[in-house]
Amino acid sequence: MHDFCFTIPYGMLLIGGGFIGYMKKGSITSFAGGAVAGLLLILAGYLSLKAFEKKKNSSIAVVLQTVISAALTLVMGQRYLLTQKVMPAGLVAGIRMVFLFLINFFILQTASSSSWQTLHGKPPVVVARGGFSGLLPDSSENAYKMVKLTTSPDVTLWCDLQLTKDGAGICFPNLNLDNASNVKDVYPNHKEWLSVGFTWKELSTVTLEQGVFSRLQIFDDVSNILRIEEVAKLGTSGLWLNIQHSDFYTQHNLSMRNFVLSISSHMKINFISSPDISFLKSVKKDVKPTKTKLIFRFLSQDQIDPFTNQSYASLAKNLTFIKTFSSGILVPKSYIWPVSSDLYLQPHTSLVTDAHRQGLQVFASEFANDAVSAYNYSYDPTNEYLYFIDNGNFSVDGFLSDFPLTPYRAINCFSHLDKKKATKQANITIISKDGASGDFSGGTDLAYEKAVRDGVDFIDCNVQMSKDKIPFCMSSIDLMNSTNVIYTSFRNLSSTVSEIQQGSGIFTFSLTMSEIQTLKPIISNPHRVYGLFRNPRNKNLGKFLTLSEFLLLPNRYSSLSGSLIKIEYAAYLATHQGISIVDAVLYELKRATSQVLIQSTDKAVLIEFKEKGKMTNEELVYAVDEDIHDVADSAIKDIKSFAGSIVISKKSVVPYSEGIARLEKETDIVPRLRSSGLRVYVETFSNEFITQPYDFFSDPTVEIDYFVRGDPEVDGIITDFPATTSRYTKNPCYSKMEQIRTGELVSLANREMLSPAEAPYPQLLDSNVTEPPLPEVRIQPPAPAPAKEDVKSKAKAVQVSSTVRAMVVLVSIFIIV
């Protein structure tokens, strides 16, 4: 129970008491006093409730509740002392004293229950490493400004402080300037490009570049190197200065210690970090811990600290010593959650709890949305942050991140979210893509079970047909894409079917269902070319379900709204394999007890279901199988004649090239389709950062938010990682998150580095939608029977053969005798 559960009713009681006093004795004073005190208590309770929803405490609510309750107790206590009457003054004073005690008790309980497991019980700090350096050049003006635009003034700006030859302080990620600037082009005759080799005036013409070569280079050479004074003006909450090489500057007759102390007198510096123990010791006595915290930065565990001659791994076990010269530690995230060589999380260490026990704050580093992380996170960066702050055992005190928006939202919107009790905030339909195929092999029982646990509304079955005409669920008609068939004796069944695909394959209609069930599923890896593989430990787990088994799943899981059945290649199967996939599905649907939607890229298939199965347009979904930029009115009219929903690609809504959206506004496809009465579903939403344009900051949650709350406002999302979308729909910040817009990022690019815009995608025309009716099923003729002459000749051959064998036997007996 919390204070607001008690304060609000108490406030109502006071208002009621004042009103009763006025009715009985006509006392305006009684009514006014009760009403004012009651309303203030209700206000305090409301403020406390809202703060609790944000995992915070309201100091205003605490003061209001305590002061009002104490004042009421004092007034009635004085009245009792004057009158010496137990009734009513003494009794009321006693009751209000009890109320005062209970309110403060519940205030403490609320504060305790809503506090974080950080050292001081406050939300973790977000530190933007070099600004928004995951997107824009590290320490550039645009990178720092992007932090303020996308998060809040509370986010701390990180500056890797370097000194120039003439003692100016600049923010730059490395001691050597050639990795993240064009200094080599400006000064090609230098042998070294260290910051101490140049004066500030010489560096003022040098521009910054992206130092991580796997990231976008189109923002290079736009911003100049910044002095620390300029960066300080960009951040309102203060700076985090990192001093990495203080000894190096001493060797060049520059004092990093003196420089830091001089700027700290007129600049708001919240944190100073360094891996150099001697530097931290040298500034400790001159830095006020209430204003600036000293943080010891740990390097990789096997590196040796020169001051103690111990490895950093050893120093992590001697936190008592660390406490003598710092207020906290900054560690690579693997110090807290170790990762195995095959990229799986190991049990967390006790570093955070041990450090908190010593009174040290713990900040975790090396967070980037576009870096390969442990498979446990399912490529969801928000999920990774939650492991560090919402695991029930500990919470780090802050994050150092290249993409500060993600930890900022993880802390404020997604932490401490009770997925079972949280209500759905977003009116969006979540449809799986072959189940949770980002975590398990698509179309298997485990993929569907995971999708249901993750919170989908509809599970989907991509129907394939076996040789013995049994419909079942599998992501591809080519067994080579979904199973280990190529490693079995069935590999000799490979064939080429131009109506299905260009290359050869082993198709489902070549094997019986019992043969298919002997195959092992294989998890899809659509982004393996980028080195992004999906959960290897799950790659062969699960079993394929027949359509009959699949249709039973909604009966087992009450959370499901229904199922979606996808049908393709119906014409080919009817003509060349003698299989009616439509009839096979309709037969199984007789036993379906929940809502079923039918999806196809073939208009003729949906019309067959409409006519044969008496299905309504609301149950039929038309899928567009190419990226488009517009839909003709005649095409929309045609689609509406046989379907109630349409599926389009993400790129049809937000076209992008070179990793960035070029249009200032998304296409108007979604509004046009929705205004016609069609529901619009968009696919496929994946967690891998390579699947999103950089406009969404390599964060799948930001992308989802854009499609749900932005101008598109789609009706449904088709995803192979449904947990990400489901968590998004339940976050308490749903209507308050800053809306990200596409097409704005390109304005920050270096125009000389942008390649010409690509031609727009085609328009969907009525001719693209129109399909001929499905052909009649051609019964495949049995193998031809042998001719009568052949039968007679074969019989004669048998007879001759028998005669010869008899003669051979007789001769053999004769020889033996």
Secondary structure, DSSP 8 states (H G I E B T S, - for coil): --HHHHHHHHHHHHHHHHHHHHHHH--HHHHHHHHHHHHHHHHHHHHHHHHHHTT---HHHHHHHHHHHHHHHHHHHHHHHHH--IIIIIHHHHHHHHHHHHHHHHHHHHHHHH--SSSSSS--EEEEETTTTTTS-TT-HHHHHHHHHHS-TTSEEEEEEEE-TTS-EEE-S-SBGGGSBSHHHHSTT-S--BGGGS-HHHHTT-BB--SSTTS--TTTTSSB-EEHHHHHHH-SS-EEEE---HHHHHHTT--HHHHHHHHHTTS-EEEEEES-HHHHHHHHTTS-TTT-EEEEE---TTSEETTTTEEHHHHTT-HHHHHTT-SEEEEEGGGTS-B-TTS-B----SHHHHHHHTT-EEEEEEE-TTS---GGGTT-HHHHHHHHHSSSS---SEEEESSTHHHHHIIIIITT--TTT----S--EEEEBTTBTTTS-TTBHHHHHHHHHHT-SEEEEEEEE-TT--EEE-S-SBHHHHBSGGGSGGGGG-EE-TTT-SSEE-BGGGS-HHHHTTS-B----TTGGGT----GGGTT-S-B-BHHHHTTHHHH-TT--EEEEE---HHHHHHHS---HHHHHHHHHTT--SEEEEEES-HHHHHHHHHHS---GGGEEEE--S--SEE-HHHHHHHHTT-SEEEEEHHHHS-EETTEE--SS--SHHHHHHHTT-EEEEEEE-SSGGGS-GGGTT-HHHHHHHHHHSSS--SEEEES-HHHHHHHHT-TTTTTS----SSSGGGGS-GGG---------EE-HHHH------------------HHHHHHHHHHHHHHHHHHHHHHHHHHHHH-
